[in-house]
Amino acid sequence: MVPYALLVIVALLVDQWIKYLVETRLEFQQPVEMLPFLALYRTYNTGIAFSMLSSFGDTGLIAVAVAVVAFVLYLAVRTPPGHVLARIGFALIVGGALGNLIDRAVYGHVIDYVLFHTPVWSFAVFNLADAFITVGAGLVLLDEFAAWRRGPRPSGD
């Protein structure tokens, strides 16, 4: 479990360090174009993904985040040691969720700063913690699919 705990800590520290740099060096809601489809764009999210549940308020969203982290930790502990991808995924989910939880508890919002866009369309602004959560969930699903594929096959009697 130690390597996974270290991954949680590294994910959390990198997330918070980048958010500190964003807060101290990027103008609020002023895009900094990096590529034709990618910009840095500091903004605040008062909800969760795509600003959903913003009506829950800070206390409600903090409670939801704590419940999610607790549930993911429960799943991680129950995951067999051989399911390395799932365990890495759970660690990334927890690290990302804790990063966003810290933002919400300290600032009352989550700091977002990555914007994918085209001239006529833009994706929701997100942050590294959100990417950790998404990649982590993908790894858990991939591990589950691989386990299903490796599972016992019915005999062809």
Helices and strands as residue ranges (DSSP letters): H 2-25, E 32-35, E 38-45, G 49-51, G 54-56, H 57-78, H 84-107, E 110-116, H 128-150
